[in-house]
Amino acid sequence: MDNRATILTSALELWGQRGYDAVGVQEVVESAGVTKPTLYHYFGSKRGLLDALIAERSCGLREALTSAADYHGDLTGTLEKIVRVYIDFARREAEFYRMQLGFWFAPPQSDEYAAVKASNIGQHATLEALFEAAVADHGNMLGRHKAYAATFLGMINTYIGLWLNGYAELDDRLVYGAVHQFQHGIYS
């Protein structure tokens, strides 16, 4: 692993365990076995390191979500694909998922929130577009796309959060149950 990748990995481990504010640059570089100038060379600052970590680790999720949310008349199947995308990503990137989820609920003026804001807004926009497209088949959904996107993603994140803390299993039964539970609410 090169220095850049080592720094990113060390930052993720430390910030995932203790939070962004609790870990300084010195601790990150010591963990990575590099010097501060090396970190500054690659990232410019602690915030630059955070932005790079969020951008690089979340890009796979963005791409997979965009593909899964492509609606072609089967809302149940599309929602199941989306839940599976999030589950697969959380399984591969559990430490990152926990960290970025916590950052989304950080104070709005914090570096953590600012770093994940664009990624999370993009996820919401993708889901909103899905629900807007589904209006053609489900007219009662008209004008509710923002609420549906927030509720659906909130449900997914809750189940993943439960899994991260050992309270749930991310399996086919959960995918089916979550999607159908959500749909009973939106079709009424």
N, C-alpha and C positions, 0 to 999 in steps of 0.2 A: 504494500500500500504506500502511495506517495504521501508527502507531508500534508498536502491540502486535504486529502481524504482522511488522513489520520486526525487532523485537527477537527474536521467535521464530525467524525465518529466520537472523539473525546467530548466535544461540546454537547452532542446529543446525549451521551451517557450521563454527563454531569447535570445538564439542565433538566433532563428527564427525571433524575433522582431528586434534585433539590430546588429546581426552579432557576430561571434566568438571572434574577437579581441576586440570588445567594451565591453565585459562582462568578468569580472575577476572571479576567484574562490570564492572570498569572497561573491560576489553577488549571485552566484549559491547556495552556502551553506545557505546563509540567506534566499533565496527564498524557499529552500527545508526544512528549519528548522532544519538543522544539523550543525555539526562542520566541520572544514577543515580536522581534522584527520579522520573523517568518510568518507569523499570524497576520501581521499588518501588511506584509507583502501580498498575501493572497486575498485578504478580506478588507483591509483598510481600518477596521475597527471591530469592536465586539458586536455592534449592531450590524455591520456588514457581514460578519460571520453568521449571525442569526438569519439575516435575509437570504444568504446563500443556502443555508441549511433548509429553510422552509421551501425555497424555490426548487431546489434539487430533489428533495424527498417527496414533495407533493405533486410533481409533474406527472408521475405515473398514474396517480389517482385522477387527475384532471383529464388525461387522455382516455382512460378507461371509462370514466363517468360520461364523457361526451359521447362515446360510442354506445354505451348501454342506454342512454337516455334518448336515443334516436327513435322516435315514436312512429309506428306504422299500424295503428289501429288496435293493438293488443295491450291495453293498459296494465293488466295483471302481469303479463309476461315481461313488460318493460320494467315495472316496479321490482319484480323479482330479480331481474338482471342487475338493477341498480343496487339492491341490497347485497347481492353477491359481490359486486365490485367493492363495496365498502368493507365487507367481511374479509374478502381476500386481501385487500390492502392492509387492514388492521392486523391480520395474522402475520403478514410479511414484515410489517413495520410497526409492531405493537408499541415499542418505546416512543417512536416518533408520533404515533397516533395519539397516545396519552398526552404527550407534551403539547402538541398543537391544539388538542381539544381544550386543555387547560388554558392555553394562551388566548383562545377565542373568548374566554370569560374573564380575562384580565381587565383591569381598568382601561377605558378607551384611550387615555393619553399615554399608556405604557408602550415601551418598545415591543413587548411581546404581542400585544393586540395589533399594533400597527404592522407587524411582520406577517401575521396570518390573515389580516383583514381582506386583502385582495383575493387570496385563495378561497376563503370562505364565501365571500360575495360571489365569486365565480361559480362555486358549487350551487349556491342558491339560485343564481341566474339560469344555470343549466336546468335545474329542476323546475323553476318557474316556466321556462320555455316548454318543457314537457307537458306540464299541466295546461298551458295555453293551447298547445297542439291537440290535446285530448278533448277540448271543448267541442270540437266537431262531432265527436262520438258520444259525449256526455255533457249535454247542454246545461245541466244543473250546476256544473263546475264553473260557469262563466263568472269572471271577476274574482275568483277565489285562489288564483294561482300562487300569490305570495304566501297566503296562509297555508296552503297545502304544501308548498315547498318547505316552509319553516317547520311545520308539524312533521312531515315525513322525515326530513333530515334529523330533526330532534329525536324522533323515535329511533332511528338507526343509531345515532350517537349514544342514546341511552342504553340500548342493547349492547353495543360495543363496550361502553363504559362498565356495564355489569360484567361482561366477559373479562375485561381487563382486571377486574377486582375479584374474579373467581365466583361470580354469582349466576352466570348463565353460560350456556354452550352455544357457539355459533355453528349451527347445523341446519340441515334442510328443513327440519320441523320449525325452527325459529324463522327462517325465511318465509315459509308458507304462512305461518301464524301471524307474523308481523304485517305482511302485505295484506292479508285478508282482514285483519283487525283494522288496519288503516282504511281499507276500502269500504268497510261497512259504515264508517263515519262519513266519507266523502260522497257516497252515492245517495245518502238520505236527504 
